[in-house]
């Protein structure tokens, strides 16, 4: 298997790939290829948005964007594994983490699909705030795609376990899954601000990390308020 075959397989045989991650033992080669594919696509999109400021910002964002998604995954994984095991699912740690890698790969592929849109605004006299806002929307679509895919498949597993146990723990399991998905999203959003900037503010020197004491949500509100200025 190579990268092109993997992309084709993920797009055209998505459910087969999901079932293999969650219900079988995926090969180490396939898992490594997915990991490398997601890293390269995250890095490529990171460089694209960072290049709006400078080459250095592009390199910085290419490093930080893959870190954002995989650090968030690592932070949230122990909670996920512990509580799902407590609920009685049969998937082991490797299967669950393989599925998280697959979900991250789908997020990266969505970002790659939107890369031409981002590039268009980069080369056509964009305003900084508009470019940042549009790419934030792109990140939102990509992130929602990955979280939705994860939620849908783990929900199936929880329901299957509940059927085997005469419906016990169904509502508790689904409640935990919703709370975990929300936790994952909030940690990812706040970590994205902690690792910022990704775009770099025009007219200001390159910096690796922001010094602002704020959060993701206040930053987005600030950006939206400046769109017409």
C-alpha positions in Angstrom: 0.0 0.0 0.0 1.1 3.5 -0.8 -0.2 7.0 0.0 -2.3 7.3 -3.2 -3.9 3.9 -2.6 -4.6 4.9 1.0 -6.3 8.2 0.0 -8.4 6.3 -2.6 -9.3 3.7 0.0 -10.3 6.2 2.6 -12.5 8.1 0.1 -14.1 5.2 -1.7 -14.1 2.5 1.0 -14.5 4.6 4.1 -16.6 2.2 6.1 -14.3 -0.7 5.4 -11.4 1.4 6.8 -13.4 2.4 9.8 -14.4 -1.3 10.5 -10.8 -2.4 10.1 -9.6 0.2 12.7 -12.3 -0.5 15.2 -13.0 -4.2 14.9 -9.8 -5.7 13.6 -6.1 -5.2 14.1 -5.0 -2.7 11.5 -1.5 -3.3 10.0 1.3 -1.1 11.3 2.1 0.0 7.8 -1.4 1.2 7.2 -1.5 3.0 10.5 1.9 4.7 9.9 0.8 5.7 6.4 -2.4 7.3 7.8 -0.3 9.1 10.4 2.2 10.4 7.8 -0.6 11.4 5.5 -2.4 13.4 8.2 0.9 15.0 9.3 1.8 16.1 5.7 -1.7 17.5 5.0 -1.8 19.4 8.3 1.7 20.7 7.7 0.9 21.7 4.2 -2.2 23.7 5.2 -0.4 25.2 8.1 2.3 26.5 5.8 -0.3 27.9 3.4 -2.0 30.0 6.1 1.3 31.0 7.7 2.8 32.1 4.3 0.3 34.9 4.3 2.7 36.6 6.7 6.1 35.3 5.9 8.1 32.2 5.1 9.1 31.8 8.8 5.5 32.0 9.9 4.7 29.3 7.3 7.3 27.0 8.7 6.1 27.7 12.2 2.5 27.0 11.3 3.4 23.8 9.5 5.0 22.5 12.7 2.2 23.7 15.0 -0.9 22.5 13.1 0.0 18.8 13.3 0.9 19.3 17.0 -2.5 20.9 17.7 -4.5 17.9 16.5 -2.3 15.2 18.0 -1.6 16.8 21.3 -5.4 17.3 21.7 -5.9 13.6 20.9 -3.3 12.5 23.4 -4.7 14.7 26.1 -8.2 13.3 25.6 -7.4 9.7 24.9 -6.9 8.4 28.5 -10.3 9.6 29.5 -11.9 8.1 26.5 -10.3 4.7 26.9 -11.0 4.5 30.7 -14.7 5.3 30.5 -15.4 3.3 27.3 -13.7 0.3 28.9 -15.8 0.9 32.0 -18.9 0.8 29.9 -17.9 -2.6 28.5 -16.7 -2.0 25.0 -14.4 -4.7 23.5 -12.0 -2.4 21.6 -8.5 -2.2 22.9 -6.3 0.9 23.2 -4.6 0.3 19.8 -8.0 0.0 18.0 -9.3 3.2 19.6 -6.2 5.2 19.0 -6.0 3.8 15.4 -9.5 5.1 14.9 -8.6 8.6 16.3 -5.7 8.7 13.8 -8.2 7.8 11.0 -10.5 10.7 12.2 -7.5 13.1 12.2 -6.7 11.9 8.7 -10.2 12.8 7.5 -9.9 16.2 9.1 -6.6 16.7 7.3 -8.1 15.6 4.0 -11.0 18.1 4.4 -8.4 20.9 5.0 -6.5 19.7 1.9 -9.7 19.9 -0.1 -10.3 23.5 1.0 -6.7 24.5 0.4 -7.4 25.9 -3.1 -10.1 28.2 -1.5 -7.6 29.4 1.1 -5.0 29.9 -1.6 -7.4 31.9 -3.7 -8.0 34.4 -0.9 -4.2 34.5 -0.2 -3.3 35.7 -3.7 -6.3 38.0 -4.5 -5.7 40.9 -2.3 -7.3 39.6 0.9 -7.7 41.5 4.1 -6.0 39.8 7.1 -9.1 39.6 9.1 -11.2 38.2 6.3 -8.5 35.6 5.5 -8.3 34.6 9.1 -12.1 34.4 9.4 -12.5 32.3 6.3 -9.8 29.8 7.4 -11.3 29.6 10.8 -14.6 28.5 9.1 -12.6 25.9 7.1 -11.1 24.6 10.3 -14.6 24.4 11.9 -15.9 22.4 9.0 -12.9 20.0 9.1 -13.0 19.6 12.8 -16.8 19.0 12.8 -16.3 16.3 10.1 -13.8 14.4 12.3 -15.8 14.7 15.5 -19.0 13.7 13.8 -17.4 10.6 12.3 -15.9 9.6 15.7 -19.2 10.2 17.5 -21.3 8.3 15.0 -19.1 5.2 15.1 -18.5 5.0 18.8 -22.2 5.6 19.3 -22.9 2.4 17.3 -20.5 0.5 19.5 -22.1 1.7 22.8 -25.5 0.7 21.5 -24.2 -2.7 20.5 -22.8 -3.2 24.0 -26.1 -2.0 25.5 -28.1 -4.6 23.5 -25.8 -7.3 24.8 -26.6 -6.1 28.3 -30.3 -5.7 27.9 -30.1 -1.9 27.3 -28.1 -1.2 30.4 -25.8 1.9 30.4 -27.0 3.1 27.0 -28.0 6.7 28.2 -24.9 6.9 30.4 -22.7 5.9 27.6 -24.2 8.3 25.1 -24.0 11.1 27.7 -20.4 10.4 28.3 -19.7 10.4 24.5 -21.4 13.8 24.0 -19.5 15.3 26.9 -16.2 13.8 25.7 -16.8 15.2 22.2 -17.5 18.7 23.7 -14.4 18.4 25.9 -12.2 17.4 22.9 -13.5 20.4 20.9 -12.9 22.9 23.8 -9.5 21.6 24.5 -8.6 21.8 20.8 -9.9 25.3 20.5 -8.1 26.6 23.5 -4.9 24.8 22.5 -5.1 26.3 19.1 -5.0 29.8 20.7 -2.2 28.7 23.0 -0.1 27.6 20.0 -1.0 30.7 17.9 -0.2 32.7 15.9 -0.8 30.6 12.7 -1.4 33.5 10.4 0.8 36.3 11.7 -0.3 39.9 12.0 0.7 42.0 9.0 3.2 44.7 9.8 4.4 42.9 12.9 7.5 40.8 13.3 7.4 37.0 13.3 6.7 35.5 16.7 6.5 31.8 17.5 3.9 32.1 20.3 1.4 34.8 21.1 1.9 36.8 24.3 -1.8 37.8 24.6 -3.7 36.7 27.7 -7.1 35.8 26.1 -8.8 32.7 24.7 -10.0 31.3 21.4 -13.5 32.7 21.6 -12.6 36.3 22.5 -10.1 36.2 19.6 -12.7 35.1 17.1 -15.1 37.8 18.3 -12.4 40.4 18.0 -11.6 39.2 14.4 -15.3 39.2 13.4 -15.7 42.7 14.7 -12.8 43.9 12.6 -14.0 42.4 9.3 -15.6 45.7 8.1 -12.7 47.9 9.3 
